[in-house]
């Protein structure tokens, strides 16, 4: 499932169904398959986008439709919806369109919550057509060629502005498709030795603080893609891979990967990306997760912690489970996705499972549950039973969205195209 609120600026004019179909491709970043996409509308302006897998044949239409409506009603400014159904199932010219029962129930449910279904289209491998129109004069059989989507004015505008999309979700995510920039086997031996050396010290306050500072340095360093014949020298803890982008040196990489075997550090890195290092440190301390503060594991701990530390502890937990109601630092999160992807190219075992799960969490935080699902599945392939991946996979499977994804002012944007 993907929920992508569209940012209000800059506006693009949508003048045809082909423009709408193009808008979806560029907003999602991939060509949907076996999917139902719903767009909320506020007057003539596009609001939030929701992509879900089409239901199985034995699914309950009422429950399916009700679940979608419960998500769409989070857009309180919306007064209508548009539907696009992507399927490879055949459409008999003389029979009802695919998933007719589901769409009928959805239409009824949307009416009940004040989000009337204004229009809908079906897209298959070769063409697209109006889902509801039966007039052959305006909707000739079997439909319009898919090339008309690529030829639409909006598609041309978005491509001109540098936007693109992948042929499939798997291609868009690219899990496991990155070339290693150092020897994995040698690196694995190194991080295992480092993990063995520090196994009992990761949560000591001094060690924890130093390691989190190293993560902070990595995740706040911009990748250095050379734009001139003489690129600037990399930072002290960074090298350049074969693409010219900055990567951590071997010693730093060894330490970072080893640290991911500590679940507290793994979780704190996620909090660090969203709220900053200070909040991650205060939150971990406030929860009694660190040693050496005099508070962890004592009955007096809750009473002795000051108000800022208690607040940080609450924010620490709420960010991880998607209940935080403030503004996340999306630039940091986007940078983290880039650097964690780099590390995943050379990781193996538990650190790789941790990295894939963290990348999945970032995609879920962005409102892109479909991408998150692929990361969690990959993590569970690397480390069957990896608990955080299992828990987050269940969250995605139930269609649960992070609170900030329901608020267009707080949700991730990434420069997605918007339309009036």
Buried (B, 14 or more C-beta within 10 A) or exposed (E): BBBBBBBEEEEBEBEBBBBBBBBBBBBBBBBBBEBBBBBBBBEEBBBBBBBBEBBEEEEEBEEBBBBBBEBBBBBEEBBBBBBBBBBEEEBEEEEEBBBEEBBEBBBBBBEEBEBEBEBBBBBBEEBBBBBBEEEEEEBEEEBBEBEBBBEBBBBEBBBEEEBEBBEEBBEBBEBBEBEEBBEEEEBBEBBBEBBEEBEEEBBBBEBBBEBBEBBBBBBBBEBBEEEEEEEEEBBEBBBBBEEEBBBBBBEBBBBBBBBBBBBBBBBBBBBBBBBBBEBBBBBBBBBBBBBBBEBBEEEEBEEEBEEEBBBBBBBBBBBBEBEBEEEBBBEBBBBBBEBBBBBBBBBBBBBBBBBBBBBBBBBBBBBBBBBBBBBBBBBBBBBEEBEBBBEBBEBBEEBBBBBBBBBBEBBBBBEBBBBE
